[in-house]
Amino acid sequence: MRLPPSIFGGLWSPLYPIPTITMQFSNKFHTVPRPFLLSVRFHSSSCAAMKVIDPKQLSTASTFEDIGNPQVQFHGGCREIPSRLCSADWLDSNTTSNVFERNEKGKIGRVLDTLGGAGIANLDNGKERLKWYSEVLRNCALGFSFDEGKAIHGQVIKIGIEPDMHLWVSLINFYCKCRDLELARQVFDEMPEQDVVSWTALIAGFVAEGYGGDGVYLFSEMRKQSIIPNEYSLATCLKAGSMCLDLEFGKQVHAEALKVAVFSDIYVGSALVDLYAKCGDMNYAERVFFRMPKQNDVSWNALLNGYAQMGDGEKVLKLFCRMMNRKRKFSNFNLSTVLKGFANSGNLKAGRVVHAMVIKIGCELDEFVSCSLMDMYSNCGLADDALKVFMSIKNPDMVAWTAMITCLDQQGQKQEAAKLFHMMRETSLRPNQFTLASLVSTASDLNPHYGQSIHACVYKYGFESETLVNNALIAMYMKIGYVDDGYQVFDAMSSRDIVSWNAVLSGSHDNANCNQGPRIFNQLLVEGFKPNIYTFISVLRSCSSLCKVGFGKQVHAHIVKGGLDKDGFVGTALIDIYAKCRCLEDAEVIFNRLNERDLFTWTIIISGYAQTDQGEKALQCFSQMQKGGVKPNEFTVASCLRGCTGIASLENGRQLHSLAIKFGNFDDIFVASALVDMYAKCGCIEDSEAIFKDLDFHDTVAWNTMICGYSQHGQGDKALEAFKFMLDEGVMPDEVTFLGILSACSHVGLTEEGKRHFNSMSEVYGIIPRIEHYACMVDILGRAGKFNEVKNFIERMNLTPNSLIWETVLGACMIHGNVEFGEIAAEKLFELEPETASNYILLSKIFAAKGRWDDVSKVRALMTSRGVKKEPGCSWVEFDAQIHVFLSQDGSHPMIQRIYQKLDELGQKLSSMGYIPNKYNVLHNVTGREKRENPFYHSERLALAFALISNTQNKTIRIFKNLRICGDCHDFMKLISDISNWEIVVRDNKRFHHFRDGTCSCLVPSLIAPGENLIALHRGIGKQQVLFLLR
């Protein structure tokens, strides 16, 4: 956009410097309206030198980078000056007479007769004749008699009367009142000398038409000519400043009022209060108000309106009570403003009191007050009371109908809003654009056909070009999923604003159309629009669905550049995209910078931590949120439960369970499913089952959680039984359901039933198996030792290039000691995943079980050459709401000496009863004694010893391990469960093992090394058990 001419540089200097930054008050951005008067130099003698900038010459080009640093011009323009103002004819000094000479000569005479011109001939005195013309022009202005006034002006020019100052001002005032600012400005320029009255008349004309920026400009020109303002000019220019929300200008005019000693004038004081209040500076507004010698309704209403706009219901109430104490008579405007304040603050009790006063003083029939009452009840959530007020209006106009329809729409009573619109049409009232915009919003939650019928009404009543209505239509179509229709409305718009772009962006939130979000955002920048808060939130939601963190960071840069990074809503959207893209460090930085964090913000960061397996941080955030007085909702609780599940923190999960009951979230299906999952994954399958059975409603997620829980705990029969009940209830299974079912068949050893369920996925339920389902099928066949079928299945399904398939094959080969097939699987894995240590370890175990120590050494050498390191075994146990972590042969725990003593005590007791360690789980070629002692200090045994020392009340010990539990530790746990009467639950990286009375829930025997005999233990240890059991 072209900068203003040089005259603007010194326009305000030194008294009125032009601010060069965007004005911001009360955390809201206000747009300064572009003035009608663009850049005009005023001349006292002639308008021939008048220069007008053609708006068509202004550049609107904008780049992507410009959006964060816009060049703001105080006097821009959005309304084109008519072309005749730029023509040579109009600039000619005789233009005015030419205009009026084009009138029919007879018309002038008829007009003069109508206005009493017959007696003008009797006015011999020139002053009386000028006075008579002035009075006639004043009457024309009052009656908006434009043609008659123009005729009088033509007569003055024709007979060559030299106007005095009063007649000049009357002409300016007439054209201003009749809304022809072009001619008013031309008359003003032709004046031989302008005084403060003529300047004030012209300024008032522009202000009355809503061109506040022009009013400010004209006042600056007046001061530049050293004309001292009076109280009327100051009050008028203050009104112009309040329209522009120009606080700095208002303060300068305030100083001017003090300087010329008119501050005590009630009109100037009221205008100052109004300007400060509208600019959000209530401190100055209040100080000016209470220093005024006398207040009137205008000043009271200005201060009340300021507090009402800010939503400060308490200040509105205090000021209203002050008015009552002074026994002032309330006007309808006072009452409406007070009700507006209570509506914005939600103060229903005070609003009801004012309603009673309205009835008492007989203002309940005033439609202006009634609409304010309806708005107050609507904002307080009482649509029925608002409807009662509406029904009390005898003949509601379109404003009242629209207010009531909007109220019902905002309160979610969409059907009632539609019915009210039907009633309105029966009264033959014609809806306006605001009515239709509200109806379109209502239609977005009703039948799509109703929305299309309202769209037809928009065309019927001729509002298809209204930007407000089109914006609502776009938002409606996007919300109901008719995205293409929304695009058509958008493309057909001749005039778009940022709301239009935001509406079309709202259709790119879901996964189906999210790829359009970045494209639309780029386009709006190219077309020169400045994004606002809602624009950024929408495009960030699109990036979040796409997981396009790169584009999200570019948007983040624009947000910082625009100074919106501290906004809570934008900050929450940024946290969401970074959390979903697993950039939690960036999310933390934004979260910590936010001044205010609402429940949604806390929930997003907690969910982000939970989804990235940072359960400890999720619980810490939840604790901070509670300390801050934020009450969690069902989504917060469900996310935090997921965090407990990730770290297997049973105690924290139980506390969240009690909080869910306390806050009334327990009946929510999301919370209930999260509780079922938490208890199952923390080793409490009985508690999980109990919660599941108490649910009133079971959806697919709940059934899946329970089926997978049974499967992980080795209760395959219960998992299959639950699946049958699920089908009986009419709940359709999905992909996750069959993962649980196939896993259950694998653990129980139901090969044929597993095949049947696998085939039914595609044949019965139309579910295409994923690679995880194929891996489950390979596991079912491999655990059964059917390696020929495994080979055929892999070849038939073309599963050769997938690492998950070969990992499953390798695990099955380890169980059955199939060295040949195990080597094939390992070679595939070394190609596909050369850095995964577990593949090397599994092959080493297969070789070690066969005594092939040279091959074990080769595998370890291969690991070393490739820089692959074995993940250290780690186990942890929870005691007294704290997690205690142990590594193999760990010596860092403060109770390590007591732990070692406990292990030695247990080892001696078992050895005296005939326990012999399983030396085939040691992968080093060492002596037999070293093989026996090596696994004795594995991390799971350290955790067990600590739990036995610390746990004196609960008879269940729950241990969690990051790797598979070794065979010897598996046997050790079984024996300890038998001699101690403790239940030991161990969760490794594959499944749960429940050790009770000397048995394990896994029930899958391993191959015994050649030449070894099964060891039967003495009756005193327990029932005769097989020691060498693996999964």
Secondary structure, 3 states (H helix, E strand, C coil): CCCCCHHHCCCCCCCCCCCCCCCEECCEECCCCCCCCCCCCCCCCCCCCCCCCCHHHCCCCCCCHHHHCCCCCCCCCCCCCCHHHHCHHHHCCCHHHHHHHCCCHHHHHHHHHHCCHHHHHHCCCHHHHHHHHHHHHHHHHHCCCHHHHHHHHHHHHHCCCCCCHHHHHHHHHHHHHCCCHHHHHHHHHHCCCCCHHHHHHHHHHHHHCCCHHHHHHHHHHHHHCCCCCCHHHHHHHHHHHHHHCCHHHHHHHHHHHHHCCCCCCHHHHHHHHHHHHHCCCHHHHHHHHHHCCCCCHHHHHHHHHHHHHCCCHHHHHHHHHHHHHCCCCCCHHHHHHHHHHHHHHCCHHHHHHHHHHHHHCCCCCCHHHHHHHHHHHHHCCCHHHHHHHHHHCCCCCHHHHHHHHHHHHHCCCHHHHHHHHHHHHHCCCCCCHHHHHHHHHHHCCCCHHHHHHHHHHHHHCCCCCCHHHHHHHHHHHHHCCCHHHHHHHHHHCCCCCHHHHHHHHHHHCCCCCCCHHHHHHHHHHHCCCCCCHHHHHHHHHHHHHHCCHHHHHHHHHHHHHCCCCCCHHHHHHHHHHHHHCCCHHHHHHHHHHCCCCCHHHHHHHHHHHHHCCCHHHHHHHHHHHHHCCCCCCHHHHHHHHHHHHHHCCHHHHHHHHHHHHHCCCCCCHHHHHHHHHHHHHCCCHHHHHHHHHHCCCCCHHHHHHHHHHHHHCCCHHHHHHHHHHHHHCCCCCCHHHHHHHHHHHHHHCCHHHHHHHHHHHHHCCCCCCCHHHHHHHHHHHHHCCCHHHHHHHHHHCCCCCCHHHHHHHHHHHHHHCCHHHHHHHHHHHHHHCCCCHHHHHHHHHHHHHCCCHHHHHHHHHHHHHCCCCCCCCEEEEEECCEEEEEECCCCCCCCHHHHHHHHHHHHHHHHHCCCCCCHHHCCCCCCHHHHHHHHHHCHHHHHHHHHHHHCCCCCEEEEEECCCCCHHHHHHHHHHHHHHCCEEEEECCCCEEEEECCEECCCEECCCCCCCCCCCCCCCCCCCCCCCEEC
